[in-house]
Structures are given as structure tokens and as C-alpha cells.
Amino acid sequence: MRVADFSFELPDELIARHPMADRTASRLLTLDGNTGELGHKIFKDLIDFLNPNDLMIFNNTKVIPARMYGQKSTGGKVEVLVERVVDEHRVLAHVRSSKSPKEGATLILEGKAEATMVARHGELFELEFKGEQTVLNILDDIGHMPLPPYIDRPDTEEDKARYQTVYNEKPGAVAAPTAGLHFDEVLLEKIKEKGIQTQFITLHVGAGTFQPVRVDSVDEHVMHSEYIEVSQEVVDAIKKTKANGGRVIAVGTTSVRSLESAAKASEGELQPLYGDTDIFIYPGYEFQVVDAMITNFHLPESTLIMLVSAFAGQDHIINAYKTAVNEQYRFFSYGDAMFITKQDK
């Protein structure tokens, strides 16, 4: 299977660089995984596709202001993007500079914080911050929201609220679980009123989610790892839903990957899972848990377009994406959404 098989032409003007004024005003492209039938709706119409015995799984991660600018003590400019918070004073981070900092080098960030490069782990640098302030407090004070590379503009105050779900709870992500950006409190209340159950998992989205696939053959790609939490409460709710004939609807590919990781770790019998996952889902994968998903439009040749192709059929997804381009849908993190039902094998 070739990576190039997951390509499509996307005009630059269809990349959404700013959020809609109203979260639920985004468009919603519906796709039946079995028939390939498409429908054109508004996101707030999602409620019409949900049944009272369904269970929706959301990712409650919180995006941290993970990007900082500064200089080395020798004067050279640096850009730091935190990938993972290790403890209260240490992070693993991507560091961009003309020359990579060496062990013991001091970085002065935003003129306010100092960090020492204590070790290198492959492409990531381990940085230790000086002083009593915790890493999360420092980032809240001086960090910038880590907008994706394709949103090629400086971050603004608006992004602090809008590149974040309304139900965020656990800090740790450096990219938003973007399917969740379309939900507001009013829609969540309507979902509750309809009798639809909701549960939350945690997957701290890493910057690796934007890394291009650099191999020609899909099965040669090595996935980055991310931290997930799938609780016993979530497991119990899923088992009850399945027993009652309801559907498990994952909000976003992060929820899909978390649930399928929990099933895979225990060889198909869903169990709680706290730890890292590097699950790579592409056509041929057999889904254990998820019956339908809500997701944004993904980059050409990305691991996420491979995931949705595995879920609804590659031909159906490529056709849906071509239709979305023709119909001028908005793409990527601040763009429009899809509601997809699983293709029966």
C-alpha cells in the first residue's frame, strides 16, 4: 500500500486559518461507510444523527501554550515547542535554532524564564527550568498557543479560547483534538437532553501528529507515541452500550486511537489503559470498539486520512474529500467536520 494513494489536491484558500464565529456553524459532511452516500449539513444538525442509546466518547485533554521564543546564553535565537511535560520542572521539547544546543546550554525564553538543556533523546531535547515556578505556570505566563504549521500566522488572544474544546480538563496536549472544537455548551446540553450518554478519555496530542509520512510504503511508517488514559468507567459504559445495541461514537481520531489501543492492549477484550500508545491504523485494520466517528478533514498522505480510510473505505474517503473540495468545505484544525459510520467488513 503506497502513501501516495492517500493524496488529494487541496487549493490553499480552503485551509481554514481562523475559527468560525460560532463553533456549531461549521459545515458537516456525512458519510455512510457502507454505501458511500454523502450528505451536506451544518454541525448543529449532528443531533439528528444520534440515537438515545448511543455513547459519545470525548477527549478532555487541554492544549498548553507550548511554544516559546528566546535565545541561547550565547545570543543565538531559539524556538522551543514542548512535546511532553515530564514533571513540574522538566519537559521534552523540539528546539529550532541555527545550531542545536549542547548539554549544559542555557536558554533564555521570552526574557523571563531560564532552562538548561540536560539531555537529548533523538529529535527531542530534555529541558530543565530553573526557579520555583512549575512548567505549566511558566507556559501559562509566557507561552504561545501551538498553532499547526498550516495556520501560518502568529497566535492571538482568540486562539487561547478557540484552539481549545469547551470541555477541556487535563493539561498536556500541544495540538487540539480538533473534532471537539465544534461543540459548545448548548449542543452538549441538547445531546444530554436526548438521552445520549457521554464519557471522556484523555490523549495528550503531540506535535508528531503534524509530522509528514516520509516513506513510500505505508507499512514502513513508524508512529510517534502519545499518552492516553482510558478509565474503568469508560470501559464499563462501552460494554453496557454494546449490550443494549447502542453505538460507540468517537469524537475525533484521538478518541478512536485511545479506544482501539485499549482493546488492542488486552487482545480484543476492552480493559482500562494508562500509558503510551503508538497505534497506527490504516486500511486492513479491524475496528474493535468504534461504530461511528466525528472528525475534521485531514492532510493529504497523513496517518489520519489513512485511519478514516480504514474506517469507511479508502474509495469512499477519497471521493468524500474530492466532493468537499468541490463544495468549498474548509479544511484542517479550524475547518469543517465529518460524521462517518463504519464500513462493515
PyMOL commands that set and color helices and strands:
alter all, ss='L'
color gray80, all
select helices_A, chain A and resi 3-6+12-14+23-25+43-49+135-142+157-162+178-182+185-193+207-210+218-220+232-243+253-265+303-312+314-326
alter helices_A, ss='H'
color red, helices_A
select strands_A, chain A and resi 27-31+38-42+55-59+61-63+67-72+77-85+90-97+106-109+113-121+124-129+170-173+197-203+226-230+248-251+273-277+292-296+337-341
alter strands_A, ss='S'
color yellow, strands_A
deselect
rebuild
show_as cartoon
